[in-house]
Amino acid sequence: MRRRNRSIAPCIELEVTLELPRHAAPVPTEVVRPPARERIPRVTRLMALAVKYQGMVDSCEFRDYADISRLGYVSRARMTQIMNLSNLAPDIQEQVLFPAGPLPPERRLRRLTALVDWSEQRRSWRELVMGTVSCCFLSKSMS
């Protein structure tokens, strides 16, 4: 059933213009980045770990290196390699922790850690560092 519209009212058309507030375009801001830090050599980080782990074992925080290797999900063999860095002569350890130039990779230092005599270690260290420096200069000049 249809309903009849009984009132016949005049139709009014209304036009409304709304001005919506515009959001200003974002002002480009300069991205401030922290100064680029120099990358710390891997062997330096490993030497620092060896010093820290030795201190933790000495202070009885851990019973032995096996506890640390289990906690860090590292094999015992790898933990031994890292801890052998503490067998280096103190001055070599210092040079590894605070490098003044390029350092040889940790794999090459393993031979030094096997040497018991610190004078032999120092002699081998000098040869190793000189070899590293000359290799670095050669690779830079070839690029």
N, CA, C and O atoms as CSV, one atom per row, in Angstrom:
chain,resi,resn,atom,element,x,y,z
A,1,MET,N,N,0.829,-1.160,0.000
A,1,MET,CA,C,0.000,0.000,0.000
A,1,MET,C,C,0.879,1.230,0.000
A,1,MET,O,O,1.848,1.340,0.752
A,2,ARG,N,N,0.512,2.134,-0.857
A,2,ARG,CA,C,1.286,3.353,-0.972
A,2,ARG,C,C,0.652,4.440,-0.161
A,2,ARG,O,O,-0.568,4.542,-0.031
A,3,ARG,N,N,1.498,5.221,0.360
A,3,ARG,CA,C,1.038,6.347,1.122
A,3,ARG,C,C,1.103,7.580,0.247
A,3,ARG,O,O,2.105,7.806,-0.432
A,4,ARG,N,N,0.121,8.328,0.251
A,4,ARG,CA,C,0.133,9.532,-0.558
A,4,ARG,C,C,0.697,10.653,0.253
A,4,ARG,O,O,0.427,10.805,1.444
A,5,ASN,N,N,1.490,11.433,-0.431
A,5,ASN,CA,C,2.065,12.597,0.214
A,5,ASN,C,C,1.007,13.685,0.219
A,5,ASN,O,O,0.714,14.266,-0.826
A,6,ARG,N,N,0.429,13.969,1.376
A,6,ARG,CA,C,-0.653,14.933,1.465
A,6,ARG,C,C,-0.149,16.347,1.441
A,6,ARG,O,O,-0.836,17.240,0.945
A,7,SER,N,N,1.046,16.577,1.972
A,7,SER,CA,C,1.500,17.953,1.976
A,7,SER,C,C,2.352,18.187,0.745
A,7,SER,O,O,3.294,17.445,0.468
A,8,ILE,N,N,2.030,19.152,0.069
A,8,ILE,CA,C,2.817,19.531,-1.083
A,8,ILE,C,C,3.560,20.790,-0.679
A,8,ILE,O,O,3.044,21.905,-0.761
A,9,ALA,N,N,4.790,20.570,-0.240
A,9,ALA,CA,C,5.611,21.678,0.221
A,9,ALA,C,C,6.552,22.066,-0.895
A,9,ALA,O,O,6.952,21.232,-1.708
A,10,PRO,N,N,6.902,23.340,-0.927
A,10,PRO,CA,C,7.838,23.739,-1.968
A,10,PRO,C,C,9.219,23.123,-1.695
A,10,PRO,O,O,9.634,23.000,-0.543
A,11,CYS,N,N,9.893,22.754,-2.723
A,11,CYS,CA,C,11.216,22.142,-2.613
A,11,CYS,C,C,12.257,23.254,-2.590
A,11,CYS,O,O,12.278,24.124,-3.461
A,12,ILE,N,N,13.084,23.212,-1.619
A,12,ILE,CA,C,14.139,24.221,-1.499
A,12,ILE,C,C,15.477,23.529,-1.711
A,12,ILE,O,O,15.779,22.508,-1.094
A,13,GLU,N,N,16.249,24.103,-2.579
A,13,GLU,CA,C,17.584,23.594,-2.827
A,13,GLU,C,C,18.572,24.482,-2.106
A,13,GLU,O,O,18.519,25.705,-2.232
A,14,LEU,N,N,19.435,23.904,-1.381
A,14,LEU,CA,C,20.388,24.655,-0.587
A,14,LEU,C,C,21.798,24.204,-0.952
A,14,LEU,O,O,22.104,23.011,-0.966
A,15,GLU,N,N,22.630,25.166,-1.241
A,15,GLU,CA,C,24.020,24.859,-1.545
A,15,GLU,C,C,24.889,25.427,-0.439
A,15,GLU,O,O,24.826,26.618,-0.133
A,16,VAL,N,N,25.708,24.559,0.164
A,16,VAL,CA,C,26.563,24.962,1.262
A,16,VAL,C,C,28.008,24.706,0.857
A,16,VAL,O,O,28.350,23.631,0.363
A,17,THR,N,N,28.831,25.690,1.070
A,17,THR,CA,C,30.258,25.534,0.807
A,17,THR,C,C,30.972,25.534,2.140
A,17,THR,O,O,30.889,26.495,2.904
A,18,LEU,N,N,31.656,24.475,2.405
A,18,LEU,CA,C,32.406,24.348,3.647
A,18,LEU,C,C,33.888,24.439,3.329
A,18,LEU,O,O,34.396,23.788,2.416
A,19,GLU,N,N,34.538,25.237,4.083
A,19,GLU,CA,C,35.990,25.296,3.944
A,19,GLU,C,C,36.595,24.540,5.115
A,19,GLU,O,O,36.547,24.977,6.264
A,20,LEU,N,N,37.155,23.413,4.787
A,20,LEU,CA,C,37.771,22.592,5.815
A,20,LEU,C,C,39.199,23.076,6.034
A,20,LEU,O,O,39.885,23.480,5.094
A,21,PRO,N,N,39.629,23.029,7.274
A,21,PRO,CA,C,40.989,23.489,7.532
A,21,PRO,C,C,41.991,22.551,6.846
A,21,PRO,O,O,41.899,21.326,6.931
A,22,ARG,N,N,42.912,23.162,6.190
A,22,ARG,CA,C,43.941,22.375,5.508
A,22,ARG,C,C,45.112,22.174,6.455
A,22,ARG,O,O,45.544,23.082,7.164
A,23,HIS,N,N,45.588,20.987,6.434
A,23,HIS,CA,C,46.779,20.700,7.213
A,23,HIS,C,C,47.980,21.089,6.368
A,23,HIS,O,O,48.118,20.709,5.205
A,24,ALA,N,N,48.813,21.839,6.991
A,24,ALA,CA,C,49.999,22.284,6.266
A,24,ALA,C,C,50.857,21.062,5.928
A,24,ALA,O,O,50.926,20.095,6.687
A,25,ALA,N,N,51.487,21.137,4.798
A,25,ALA,CA,C,52.375,20.052,4.400
A,25,ALA,C,C,53.479,19.929,5.438
A,25,ALA,O,O,53.977,20.936,5.942
A,26,PRO,N,N,53.855,18.723,5.754
A,26,PRO,CA,C,54.899,18.576,6.763
A,26,PRO,C,C,56.174,19.281,6.331
A,26,PRO,O,O,56.659,19.146,5.207
A,27,VAL,N,N,56.672,20.017,7.262
A,27,VAL,CA,C,57.911,20.741,6.993
A,27,VAL,C,C,59.051,19.728,7.007
A,27,VAL,O,O,59.258,19.034,8.002
A,28,PRO,N,N,59.784,19.645,5.911
A,28,PRO,CA,C,60.879,18.669,5.923
A,28,PRO,C,C,61.911,19.038,6.980
A,28,PRO,O,O,62.457,20.142,7.007
A,29,THR,N,N,62.145,18.088,7.824
A,29,THR,CA,C,63.138,18.317,8.865
A,29,THR,C,C,64.403,17.563,8.492
A,29,THR,O,O,64.362,16.510,7.857
A,30,GLU,N,N,65.483,18.111,8.889
A,30,GLU,CA,C,66.758,17.474,8.600
A,30,GLU,C,C,66.932,16.284,9.535
A,30,GLU,O,O,66.807,16.398,10.755
A,31,VAL,N,N,67.221,15.159,8.933
A,31,VAL,CA,C,67.418,13.954,9.730
A,31,VAL,C,C,68.790,14.036,10.378
A,31,VAL,O,O,69.817,14.135,9.707
A,32,VAL,N,N,68.770,13.992,11.695
A,32,VAL,CA,C,70.025,14.068,12.433
A,32,VAL,C,C,70.457,12.644,12.748
A,32,VAL,O,O,69.779,11.916,13.472
A,33,ARG,N,N,71.571,12.273,12.203
A,33,ARG,CA,C,72.104,10.945,12.443
A,33,ARG,C,C,73.289,11.046,13.378
A,33,ARG,O,O,74.082,11.985,13.313
A,34,PRO,N,N,73.391,10.066,14.243
A,34,PRO,CA,C,74.558,10.099,15.126
A,34,PRO,C,C,75.820,9.921,14.297
A,34,PRO,O,O,75.788,9.306,13.231
A,35,PRO,N,N,76.915,10.451,14.780
A,35,PRO,CA,C,78.148,10.321,14.013
A,35,PRO,C,C,78.500,8.845,13.827
A,35,PRO,O,O,78.338,8.028,14.733
A,36,ALA,N,N,78.973,8.537,12.653
A,36,ALA,CA,C,79.318,7.148,12.346
A,36,ALA,C,C,80.468,6.700,13.232
A,36,ALA,O,O,81.516,7.341,13.307
A,37,ARG,N,N,80.239,5.586,13.895
A,37,ARG,CA,C,81.286,5.060,14.760
A,37,ARG,C,C,82.165,4.127,13.946
A,37,ARG,O,O,81.712,3.433,13.036
A,38,GLU,N,N,83.408,4.140,14.300
A,38,GLU,CA,C,84.343,3.269,13.630
A,38,GLU,C,C,84.063,1.835,14.066
A,38,GLU,O,O,83.817,1.567,15.242
A,39,ARG,N,N,84.102,0.942,13.128
A,39,ARG,CA,C,83.840,-0.465,13.421
A,39,ARG,C,C,84.979,-1.051,14.247
A,39,ARG,O,O,86.153,-0.877,13.920
A,40,ILE,N,N,84.621,-1.735,15.301
A,40,ILE,CA,C,85.613,-2.357,16.173
A,40,ILE,C,C,85.988,-3.705,15.557
A,40,ILE,O,O,85.104,-4.501,15.242
A,41,PRO,N,N,87.275,-3.971,15.380
A,41,PRO,CA,C,87.683,-5.240,14.782
A,41,PRO,C,C,87.198,-6.437,15.596
A,41,PRO,O,O,87.116,-6.381,16.823
A,42,ARG,N,N,86.887,-7.495,14.904
A,42,ARG,CA,C,86.371,-8.703,15.552
A,42,ARG,C,C,87.349,-9.243,16.593
A,42,ARG,O,O,86.943,-9.642,17.684
A,43,VAL,N,N,88.632,-9.253,16.255
A,43,VAL,CA,C,89.627,-9.792,17.181
A,43,VAL,C,C,89.681,-8.961,18.465
A,43,VAL,O,O,89.962,-9.496,19.537
A,44,THR,N,N,89.416,-7.668,18.361
A,44,THR,CA,C,89.379,-6.806,19.545
A,44,THR,C,C,88.199,-7.190,20.432
A,44,THR,O,O,88.334,-7.271,21.653
A,45,ARG,N,N,87.046,-7.426,19.815
A,45,ARG,CA,C,85.872,-7.831,20.590
A,45,ARG,C,C,86.094,-9.175,21.261
A,45,ARG,O,O,85.682,-9.383,22.402
A,46,LEU,N,N,86.751,-10.093,20.545
A,46,LEU,CA,C,87.030,-11.408,21.126
A,46,LEU,C,C,88.018,-11.303,22.287
A,46,LEU,O,O,87.874,-11.995,23.295
A,47,MET,N,N,89.018,-10.438,22.142
A,47,MET,CA,C,89.992,-10.239,23.227
A,47,MET,C,C,89.285,-9.684,24.461
A,47,MET,O,O,89.563,-10.109,25.583
A,48,ALA,N,N,88.371,-8.735,24.254
A,48,ALA,CA,C,87.613,-8.165,25.371
A,48,ALA,C,C,86.757,-9.234,26.037
A,48,ALA,O,O,86.636,-9.256,27.262
A,49,LEU,N,N,86.161,-10.124,25.239
A,49,LEU,CA,C,85.382,-11.216,25.815
A,49,LEU,C,C,86.264,-12.136,26.646
A,49,LEU,O,O,85.869,-12.570,27.728
A,50,ALA,N,N,87.457,-12.434,26.142
A,50,ALA,CA,C,88.364,-13.315,26.877
A,50,ALA,C,C,88.714,-12.707,28.234
A,50,ALA,O,O,88.739,-13.413,29.242
A,51,VAL,N,N,88.983,-11.411,28.263
A,51,VAL,CA,C,89.317,-10.736,29.524
A,51,VAL,C,C,88.111,-10.774,30.467
A,51,VAL,O,O,88.255,-11.052,31.658
A,52,LYS,N,N,86.927,-10.492,29.927
A,52,LYS,CA,C,85.719,-10.483,30.765
A,52,LYS,C,C,85.418,-11.877,31.300
A,52,LYS,O,O,85.137,-12.041,32.487
A,53,TYR,N,N,85.475,-12.875,30.433
A,53,TYR,CA,C,85.191,-14.244,30.866
A,53,TYR,C,C,86.191,-14.721,31.916
A,53,TYR,O,O,85.812,-15.400,32.870
A,54,GLN,N,N,87.451,-14.372,31.746
A,54,GLN,CA,C,88.459,-14.768,32.726
A,54,GLN,C,C,88.136,-14.147,34.084
A,54,GLN,O,O,88.261,-14.798,35.121
A,55,GLY,N,N,87.718,-12.878,34.063
A,55,GLY,CA,C,87.330,-12.215,35.308
A,55,GLY,C,C,86.120,-12.871,35.954
A,55,GLY,O,O,86.043,-12.959,37.180
A,56,MET,N,N,85.172,-13.334,35.140
A,56,MET,CA,C,83.978,-13.986,35.671
A,56,MET,C,C,84.320,-15.339,36.305
A,56,MET,O,O,83.746,-15.717,37.327
A,57,VAL,N,N,85.253,-16.057,35.694
A,57,VAL,CA,C,85.669,-17.339,36.271
A,57,VAL,C,C,86.471,-17.098,37.547
A,57,VAL,O,O,86.297,-17.806,38.539
A,58,ASP,N,N,87.351,-16.097,37.516
A,58,ASP,CA,C,88.158,-15.781,38.705
A,58,ASP,C,C,87.300,-15.354,39.896
A,58,ASP,O,O,87.626,-15.662,41.042
A,59,SER,N,N,86.202,-14.645,39.623
A,59,SER,CA,C,85.333,-14.180,40.711
A,59,SER,C,C,84.262,-15.204,41.079
A,59,SER,O,O,83.352,-14.908,41.853
A,60,CYS,N,N,84.376,-16.415,40.516
A,60,CYS,CA,C,83.466,-17.529,40.803
A,60,CYS,C,C,82.025,-17.274,40.352
A,60,CYS,O,O,81.100,-17.897,40.873
A,61,GLU,N,N,81.825,-16.369,39.393
A,61,GLU,CA,C,80.493,-16.215,38.818
A,61,GLU,C,C,80.143,-17.448,37.997
A,61,GLU,O,O,78.983,-17.855,37.932
A,62,PHE,N,N,81.166,-18.042,37.365
A,62,PHE,CA,C,81.019,-19.285,36.630
A,62,PHE,C,C,82.071,-20.250,37.115
A,62,PHE,O,O,83.173,-19.853,37.494
A,63,ARG,N,N,81.724,-21.520,37.100
A,63,ARG,CA,C,82.637,-22.540,37.590
A,63,ARG,C,C,83.816,-22.720,36.634
A,63,ARG,O,O,84.968,-22.809,37.059
A,64,ASP,N,N,83.503,-22.774,35.322
A,64,ASP,CA,C,84.556,-22.959,34.327
A,64,ASP,C,C,84.081,-22.437,32.980
A,64,ASP,O,O,82.975,-21.911,32.860
A,65,TYR,N,N,84.925,-22.589,31.973
A,65,TYR,CA,C,84.597,-22.083,30.638
A,65,TYR,C,C,83.460,-22.867,30.004
A,65,TYR,O,O,82.748,-22.349,29.145
A,66,ALA,N,N,83.289,-24.111,30.424
A,66,ALA,CA,C,82.187,-24.917,29.890
A,66,ALA,C,C,80.838,-24.294,30.250
A,66,ALA,O,O,79.909,-24.307,29.442
A,67,ASP,N,N,80.732,-23.749,31.460
A,67,ASP,CA,C,79.490,-23.060,31.857
A,67,ASP,C,C,79.218,-21.869,30.946
A,67,ASP,O,O,78.084,-21.649,30.520
A,68,ILE,N,N,80.251,-21.114,30.654
A,68,ILE,CA,C,80.093,-19.936,29.785
A,68,ILE,C,C,79.708,-20.369,28.376
A,68,ILE,O,O,78.858,-19.743,27.743
A,69,SER,N,N,80.335,-21.442,27.880
A,69,SER,CA,C,80.028,-21.892,26.521
A,69,SER,C,C,78.588,-22.386,26.426
A,69,SER,O,O,77.924,-22.163,25.414
A,70,ARG,N,N,78.095,-23.060,27.478
A,70,ARG,CA,C,76.694,-23.492,27.471
A,70,ARG,C,C,75.757,-22.298,27.486
A,70,ARG,O,O,74.755,-22.279,26.771
A,71,LEU,N,N,76.077,-21.311,28.293
A,71,LEU,CA,C,75.229,-20.125,28.404
A,71,LEU,C,C,75.206,-19.334,27.094
A,71,LEU,O,O,74.166,-18.804,26.701
A,72,GLY,N,N,76.356,-19.259,26.422
A,72,GLY,CA,C,76.440,-18.482,25.194
A,72,GLY,C,C,76.181,-19.268,23.932
A,72,GLY,O,O,76.339,-18.736,22.834
A,73,TYR,N,N,75.778,-20.556,24.064
A,73,TYR,CA,C,75.527,-21.414,22.903
A,73,TYR,C,C,76.726,-21.447,21.959
A,73,TYR,O,O,76.583,-21.333,20.742
A,74,VAL,N,N,77.900,-21.603,22.544
A,74,VAL,CA,C,79.145,-21.674,21.792
A,74,VAL,C,C,79.787,-23.015,22.130
A,74,VAL,O,O,79.705,-23.485,23.265
A,75,SER,N,N,80.421,-23.619,21.141
A,75,SER,CA,C,81.052,-24.907,21.417
A,75,SER,C,C,82.225,-24.719,22.381
A,75,SER,O,O,82.784,-23.629,22.501
A,76,ARG,N,N,82.575,-25.786,23.048
A,76,ARG,CA,C,83.703,-25.716,23.975
A,76,ARG,C,C,85.000,-25.434,23.231
A,76,ARG,O,O,85.883,-24.743,23.739
A,77,ALA,N,N,85.103,-25.976,22.026
A,77,ALA,CA,C,86.313,-25.735,21.231
A,77,ALA,C,C,86.453,-24.251,20.895
A,77,ALA,O,O,87.547,-23.693,20.973
A,78,ARG,N,N,85.344,-23.618,20.521
A,78,ARG,CA,C,85.390,-22.192,20.202
A,78,ARG,C,C,85.706,-21.372,21.443
A,78,ARG,O,O,86.449,-20.393,21.375
A,79,MET,N,N,85.143,-21.774,22.579
A,79,MET,CA,C,85.422,-21.061,23.827
A,79,MET,C,C,86.907,-21.174,24.164
A,79,MET,O,O,87.509,-20.215,24.646
A,80,THR,N,N,87.492,-22.332,23.915
A,80,THR,CA,C,88.930,-22.505,24.158
A,80,THR,C,C,89.735,-21.577,23.251
A,80,THR,O,O,90.713,-20.974,23.692
A,81,GLN,N,N,89.329,-21.460,21.987
A,81,GLN,CA,C,90.032,-20.558,21.068
A,81,GLN,C,C,89.965,-19.115,21.567
A,81,GLN,O,O,90.961,-18.392,21.526
A,82,ILE,N,N,88.802,-18.705,22.032
A,82,ILE,CA,C,88.643,-17.332,22.528
A,82,ILE,C,C,89.481,-17.128,23.788
A,82,ILE,O,O,90.176,-16.120,23.918
A,83,MET,N,N,89.416,-18.076,24.706
A,83,MET,CA,C,90.129,-17.928,25.973
A,83,MET,C,C,91.646,-18.027,25.797
A,83,MET,O,O,92.392,-17.498,26.620
A,84,ASN,N,N,92.107,-18.688,24.752
A,84,ASN,CA,C,93.544,-18.761,24.495
A,84,ASN,C,C,94.134,-17.393,24.177
A,84,ASN,O,O,95.345,-17.205,24.289
A,85,LEU,N,N,93.291,-16.429,23.779
A,85,LEU,CA,C,93.785,-15.073,23.537
A,85,LEU,C,C,94.357,-14.463,24.822
A,85,LEU,O,O,95.207,-13.575,24.766
A,86,SER,N,N,93.891,-14.938,25.961
A,86,SER,CA,C,94.431,-14.412,27.224
A,86,SER,C,C,95.830,-14.955,27.509
A,86,SER,O,O,96.463,-14.535,28.478
A,87,ASN,N,N,96.323,-15.876,26.686
A,87,ASN,CA,C,97.694,-16.373,26.827
A,87,ASN,C,C,98.709,-15.470,26.129
A,87,ASN,O,O,99.915,-15.699,26.217
A,88,LEU,N,N,98.224,-14.457,25.445
A,88,LEU,CA,C,99.138,-13.528,24.768
A,88,LEU,C,C,99.861,-12.664,25.798
A,88,LEU,O,O,99.370,-12.458,26.908
A,89,ALA,N,N,101.018,-12.169,25.420
A,89,ALA,CA,C,101.780,-11.266,26.286
A,89,ALA,C,C,100.931,-10.023,26.568
A,89,ALA,O,O,100.158,-9.598,25.709
A,90,PRO,N,N,101.066,-9.443,27.753
A,90,PRO,CA,C,100.222,-8.293,28.126
A,90,PRO,C,C,100.300,-7.128,27.132
A,90,PRO,O,O,99.283,-6.495,26.848
A,91,ASP,N,N,101.486,-6.839,26.604
A,91,ASP,CA,C,101.591,-5.725,25.659
A,91,ASP,C,C,100.894,-6.042,24.338
A,91,ASP,O,O,100.363,-5.139,23.692
A,92,ILE,N,N,100.887,-7.296,23.934
A,92,ILE,CA,C,100.162,-7.686,22.715
A,92,ILE,C,C,98.662,-7.582,22.964
A,92,ILE,O,O,97.918,-7.112,22.103
A,93,GLN,N,N,98.217,-8.018,24.143
A,93,GLN,CA,C,96.802,-7.886,24.492
A,93,GLN,C,C,96.362,-6.426,24.434
A,93,GLN,O,O,95.282,-6.106,23.939
A,94,GLU,N,N,97.211,-5.560,24.944
A,94,GLU,CA,C,96.895,-4.132,24.933
A,94,GLU,C,C,96.787,-3.610,23.507
A,94,GLU,O,O,95.890,-2.823,23.203
A,95,GLN,N,N,97.684,-4.035,22.636
A,95,GLN,CA,C,97.648,-3.590,21.243
A,95,GLN,C,C,96.419,-4.132,20.519
A,95,GLN,O,O,95.892,-3.480,19.618
A,96,VAL,N,N,95.961,-5.325,20.909
A,96,VAL,CA,C,94.751,-5.888,20.303
A,96,VAL,C,C,93.518,-5.149,20.816
A,96,VAL,O,O,92.590,-4.883,20.052
A,97,LEU,N,N,93.505,-4.816,22.109
A,97,LEU,CA,C,92.354,-4.116,22.681
A,97,LEU,C,C,92.254,-2.670,22.230
A,97,LEU,O,O,91.153,-2.142,22.076
A,98,PHE,N,N,93.402,-2.019,22.017
A,98,PHE,CA,C,93.429,-0.613,21.607
A,98,PHE,C,C,94.270,-0.491,20.342
A,98,PHE,O,O,95.400,-0.007,20.393
A,99,PRO,N,N,93.723,-0.926,19.205
A,99,PRO,CA,C,94.520,-0.963,17.973
A,99,PRO,C,C,94.844,0.428,17.442
A,99,PRO,O,O,94.009,1.332,17.456
A,100,ALA,N,N,96.078,0.572,16.975
A,100,ALA,CA,C,96.502,1.827,16.364
A,100,ALA,C,C,96.468,1.707,14.839
A,100,ALA,O,O,96.638,2.704,14.137
A,101,GLY,N,N,96.257,0.538,14.341
A,101,GLY,CA,C,96.218,0.291,12.908
A,101,GLY,C,C,95.491,-1.013,12.643
A,101,GLY,O,O,94.804,-1.539,13.519
A,102,PRO,N,N,95.641,-1.527,11.446
A,102,PRO,CA,C,94.962,-2.793,11.128
A,102,PRO,C,C,95.530,-3.947,11.944
A,102,PRO,O,O,96.720,-3.989,12.254
A,103,LEU,N,N,94.647,-4.878,12.281
A,103,LEU,CA,C,95.031,-6.041,13.068
A,103,LEU,C,C,94.906,-7.303,12.221
A,103,LEU,O,O,94.067,-7.377,11.324
A,104,PRO,N,N,95.740,-8.290,12.511
A,104,PRO,CA,C,95.580,-9.564,11.814
A,104,PRO,C,C,94.312,-10.263,12.305
A,104,PRO,O,O,93.865,-10.019,13.425
A,105,PRO,N,N,93.743,-11.115,11.487
A,105,PRO,CA,C,92.541,-11.837,11.932
A,105,PRO,C,C,92.856,-12.789,13.080
A,105,PRO,O,O,94.001,-13.186,13.295
A,106,GLU,N,N,91.818,-13.134,13.795
A,106,GLU,CA,C,91.981,-13.981,14.981
A,106,GLU,C,C,92.593,-15.331,14.625
A,106,GLU,O,O,93.359,-15.886,15.413
A,107,ARG,N,N,92.276,-15.849,13.491
A,107,ARG,CA,C,92.815,-17.148,13.078
A,107,ARG,C,C,94.342,-17.139,13.055
A,107,ARG,O,O,94.973,-18.131,13.422
A,108,ARG,N,N,94.931,-16.041,12.632
A,108,ARG,CA,C,96.393,-15.948,12.598
A,108,ARG,C,C,96.990,-15.773,13.992
A,108,ARG,O,O,98.134,-16.154,14.238
A,109,LEU,N,N,96.217,-15.203,14.888
A,109,LEU,CA,C,96.709,-15.036,16.266
A,109,LEU,C,C,96.743,-16.349,17.028
A,109,LEU,O,O,97.441,-16.462,18.035
A,110,ARG,N,N,95.998,-17.341,16.561
A,110,ARG,CA,C,95.974,-18.627,17.264
A,110,ARG,C,C,97.364,-19.244,17.348
A,110,ARG,O,O,97.700,-19.898,18.335
A,111,ARG,N,N,98.173,-19.034,16.306
A,111,ARG,CA,C,99.540,-19.574,16.338
A,111,ARG,C,C,100.354,-18.910,17.440
A,111,ARG,O,O,101.181,-19.557,18.083
A,112,LEU,N,N,100.120,-17.625,17.656
A,112,LEU,CA,C,100.854,-16.914,18.711
A,112,LEU,C,C,100.473,-17.412,20.095
A,112,LEU,O,O,101.320,-17.509,20.983
A,113,THR,N,N,99.181,-17.733,20.277
A,113,THR,CA,C,98.734,-18.168,21.602
A,113,THR,C,C,99.351,-19.506,21.991
A,113,THR,O,O,99.413,-19.843,23.173
A,114,ALA,N,N,99.803,-20.260,21.008
A,114,ALA,CA,C,100.428,-21.554,21.301
A,114,ALA,C,C,101.872,-21.388,21.778
A,114,ALA,O,O,102.441,-22.299,22.380
A,115,LEU,N,N,102.464,-20.212,21.505
A,115,LEU,CA,C,103.844,-19.965,21.937
A,115,LEU,C,C,103.852,-19.596,23.420
A,115,LEU,O,O,103.129,-18.699,23.853
A,116,VAL,N,N,104.675,-20.296,24.183
A,116,VAL,CA,C,104.730,-20.061,25.624
A,116,VAL,C,C,105.639,-18.878,25.954
A,116,VAL,O,O,105.353,-18.100,26.865
A,117,ASP,N,N,106.712,-18.752,25.221
A,117,ASP,CA,C,107.702,-17.696,25.478
A,117,ASP,C,C,107.190,-16.365,24.910
A,117,ASP,O,O,106.924,-16.249,23.714
A,118,TRP,N,N,107.057,-15.366,25.792
A,118,TRP,CA,C,106.520,-14.080,25.360
A,118,TRP,C,C,107.447,-13.370,24.384
A,118,TRP,O,O,106.966,-12.633,23.523
A,119,SER,N,N,108.742,-13.563,24.485
A,119,SER,CA,C,109.651,-12.918,23.530
A,119,SER,C,C,109.428,-13.488,22.129
A,119,SER,O,O,109.500,-12.754,21.144
A,120,GLU,N,N,109.160,-14.786,22.037
A,120,GLU,CA,C,108.825,-15.385,20.738
A,120,GLU,C,C,107.487,-14.850,20.237
A,120,GLU,O,O,107.325,-14.585,19.046
A,121,GLN,N,N,106.534,-14.691,21.148
A,121,GLN,CA,C,105.239,-14.124,20.765
A,121,GLN,C,C,105.403,-12.720,20.196
A,121,GLN,O,O,104.812,-12.380,19.171
A,122,ARG,N,N,106.218,-11.907,20.877
A,122,ARG,CA,C,106.414,-10.524,20.431
A,122,ARG,C,C,107.065,-10.475,19.055
A,122,ARG,O,O,106.680,-9.667,18.210
A,123,ARG,N,N,108.060,-11.349,18.829
A,123,ARG,CA,C,108.727,-11.393,17.530
A,123,ARG,C,C,107.728,-11.805,16.443
A,123,ARG,O,O,107.681,-11.186,15.380
A,124,SER,N,N,106.938,-12.836,16.704
A,124,SER,CA,C,105.931,-13.292,15.742
A,124,SER,C,C,104.842,-12.237,15.536
A,124,SER,O,O,104.323,-12.071,14.432
A,125,TRP,N,N,104.509,-11.533,16.609
A,125,TRP,CA,C,103.506,-10.459,16.519
A,125,TRP,C,C,103.980,-9.357,15.573
A,125,TRP,O,O,103.225,-8.893,14.720
A,126,ARG,N,N,105.241,-8.943,15.735
A,126,ARG,CA,C,105.781,-7.898,14.855
A,126,ARG,C,C,105.735,-8.343,13.395
A,126,ARG,O,O,105.351,-7.564,12.522
A,127,GLU,N,N,106.117,-9.567,13.130
A,127,GLU,CA,C,106.079,-10.093,11.761
A,127,GLU,C,C,104.644,-10.117,11.242
A,127,GLU,O,O,104.387,-9.767,10.090
A,128,LEU,N,N,103.723,-10.525,12.089
A,128,LEU,CA,C,102.322,-10.617,11.700
A,128,LEU,C,C,101.733,-9.245,11.401
A,128,LEU,O,O,101.016,-9.068,10.416
A,129,VAL,N,N,102.041,-8.271,12.263
A,129,VAL,CA,C,101.505,-6.922,12.073
A,129,VAL,C,C,102.114,-6.275,10.833
A,129,VAL,O,O,101.414,-5.606,10.073
A,130,MET,N,N,103.405,-6.472,10.629
A,130,MET,CA,C,104.038,-5.910,9.427
A,130,MET,C,C,103.437,-6.522,8.173
A,130,MET,O,O,103.234,-5.828,7.177
A,131,GLY,N,N,103.156,-7.799,8.215
A,131,GLY,CA,C,102.512,-8.461,7.077
A,131,GLY,C,C,101.112,-7.939,6.842
A,131,GLY,O,O,100.685,-7.797,5.697
A,132,THR,N,N,100.391,-7.652,7.918
A,132,THR,CA,C,99.034,-7.122,7.813
A,132,THR,C,C,99.044,-5.721,7.234
A,132,THR,O,O,98.209,-5.390,6.393
A,133,VAL,N,N,99.983,-4.895,7.674
A,133,VAL,CA,C,100.060,-3.518,7.189
A,133,VAL,C,C,100.387,-3.517,5.707
A,133,VAL,O,O,99.751,-2.793,4.941
A,134,SER,N,N,101.366,-4.311,5.283
A,134,SER,CA,C,101.737,-4.308,3.871
A,134,SER,C,C,100.604,-4.867,3.021
A,134,SER,O,O,100.389,-4.398,1.903
A,135,CYS,N,N,99.865,-5.872,3.535
A,135,CYS,CA,C,98.733,-6.416,2.790
A,135,CYS,C,C,97.648,-5.361,2.620
A,135,CYS,O,O,97.039,-5.254,1.555
A,136,CYS,N,N,97.408,-4.582,3.674
A,136,CYS,CA,C,96.380,-3.549,3.602
A,136,CYS,C,C,96.759,-2.486,2.578
A,136,CYS,O,O,95.909,-2.039,1.808
A,137,PHE,N,N,98.029,-2.076,2.562
A,137,PHE,CA,C,98.459,-1.076,1.601
A,137,PHE,C,C,98.350,-1.609,0.186
A,137,PHE,O,O,97.975,-0.873,-0.726
A,138,LEU,N,N,98.673,-2.876,-0.007
A,138,LEU,CA,C,98.590,-3.465,-1.336
A,138,LEU,C,C,97.152,-3.530,-1.793
A,138,LEU,O,O,96.867,-3.207,-2.946
A,139,SER,N,N,96.232,-3.936,-0.930
A,139,SER,CA,C,94.845,-4.057,-1.337
A,139,SER,C,C,94.221,-2.690,-1.608
A,139,SER,O,O,93.352,-2.581,-2.473
A,140,LYS,N,N,94.638,-1.648,-0.895
A,140,LYS,CA,C,94.096,-0.307,-1.136
A,140,LYS,C,C,94.623,0.258,-2.443
A,140,LYS,O,O,93.895,0.928,-3.175
A,141,SER,N,N,95.904,-0.016,-2.739
A,141,SER,CA,C,96.464,0.537,-3.972
A,141,SER,C,C,95.923,-0.196,-5.185
A,141,SER,O,O,95.874,0.379,-6.272
A,142,MET,N,N,95.513,-1.460,-5.032
A,142,MET,CA,C,94.981,-2.217,-6.154
A,142,MET,C,C,93.551,-1.828,-6.457
A,142,MET,O,O,93.096,-2.025,-7.584
A,143,SER,N,N,92.824,-1.282,-5.492
A,143,SER,CA,C,91.409,-0.940,-5.705
A,143,SER,C,C,91.237,0.295,-6.514
A,143,SER,O,O,90.108,0.709,-6.778
